[in-house]
Amino acid sequence: MTKTLTASIRDSKAARWGALGIVSFTMMGAYFFNYVMSPLKQILEEQNGWSSSDYGFFTGAYGWLNVFALMLFFGGLILDKKGVRFTGILSTFLMVFGSIINFYAMAVPSLGDHLIFGINSQVMIAAIGFAIFGVGCEVTGITVSKVIVRWFKGHEMATAMGLQVALARIGTGMALIFALPLAVHFKEVSAPVAVGGLAMCLGLLAFVVYTFMDRKLEKEQVKTTEEELEEKFKMSDVGFILKNKGFWLIALLCVMFYSCVFPFLNYSNDLLVNKFHVDGKLAGLISSLLPFGTVLFTPLFGGIYDKKGKGATIMIIGAILILFVHIIFTIPFLNNWMLAVVLMIILGIGFSLVPSAMWPSVAKIIPEKQLGSAYSLIFLIQNIGLMGVPYLIGTVLERYCKSIGADGKPAYDYTLVMAIFSGFALISIFVAFALKREDKKKGYGLEQKNAVED
């Protein structure tokens, strides 16, 4: 049987880049909410009675349902079975619902007067909201990844993925810059959380708009033959994914790499205040250099991958840069704030290199019909790190790195913490080299350029 080709809306540059812009706006809002609490650690300790362990417990809650309830895995199955429209609407609604619960917890200070299972009630309820948000955010992430493959396969796929990541990082940067000033201005920790909730509502509306474009794309795609119908996703395809060594190397690289970046961002403001002695508001600006740096570099490196190839090599270089920065952060006497600025810029470059090549490479290793499940499994494994590492860091800070400053407030030595992050970065380098060797054996084409149509 042969395929009957028809003109498709995705052949229009304006249409496919427009679709990318819409779903990227949704992810921008998601990343804003994800990091809106990151600059508030000191306020939460001083005004709400949170400890570093409480803060680590809250940030780690992001992965609870994704890991223990396997919600990410089921989200991937739903995506492959029901498609991007149904899954996207469901997941963005969960983000809105989780943000509402989180806002409620932060808007009612009296919750901190009670305990739930021995934990501060405000912390617990905020964590529950963040866990629900985490399900929505991660499932939306894999949905958007499949949307990009759907529109850009055979076109500028790595560039598109890089641009989507870059735009999402704008949300992260805005949260790091504006969360603390908002909380100080309104004298309410809940104020920046409310802004994040509004961003979630706008993100949901944006995805609703995208569904109309997706419906039109579906109608105009290649006509399906009976032979092709047999190639649709089946549950047995999950076993195929799990037997793929390339998949496991990508997943391990993902969890190791992101475990030394995302949790670092959660604590970066506190690091800058305690080690580099900068003001909290200035700390937010310095931390924002990391995500804002990706706005330029991630699409740039994605374009290099599209046109020149060398995807595995790009991942190796990025992991090496991350290790270099974390090692310098570990050295106690290197505490000049200008050095922190330089390190954040370099970290932003490393943070751009790995994702710009890693996410498009999944589409070279795994067939398109299995991509939803593959991305969901990778995100699930990543969430194990995003759940455990923040709590680990918070516990280490509380037990081994805490002292009382001259002003009577808690002070923290981040040397041990940065050594832990360096360990994750070192492992990611070894995994990236192993992935390059596997590519040579299996011929995935990670070092080859992507097909780009002008």
Secondary structure, DSSP 8 states (H G I E B T S, - for coil): --------GGGSHHHHHHHHHHHHHHHHHHHHHHHTTGGGHHHHHHHS---HHHHHHHHHGGGHHHHHS-HHHHHHHHHHHH-HHHHHHHHHHHHHHHHHHHHHHHH-GGGGGSEETTEEHHHHHHHHHHHHHHHHHHHHHHHHHHHHHHHHTTSSHHHHHHHHHHHHHHHHHHHHHHHHHHHHHHT-THHHHHHHHHHHHHHHHHHHHHHHHHHHHHHHS----HHHHTTS--THHHHHHHT-HHHHHHHHHHHHHHHTTHHHHHHHHHHHHHHS---HHHHHHHHHHHHHHHHHHHHHHHHHHHHH--HHHHHHHHHHHHHHHHHHHH-TT---HHHHHHHHHHHHHHHHHHHHHHHHHHHHHS-GGGHHHHHHHHHHHHHHHHHHHHHHHHHHHHHHSEEE-TTSSEEE--HHHHHHHHHHHHHHHHHHHHHHHHHHHHT--TTS------
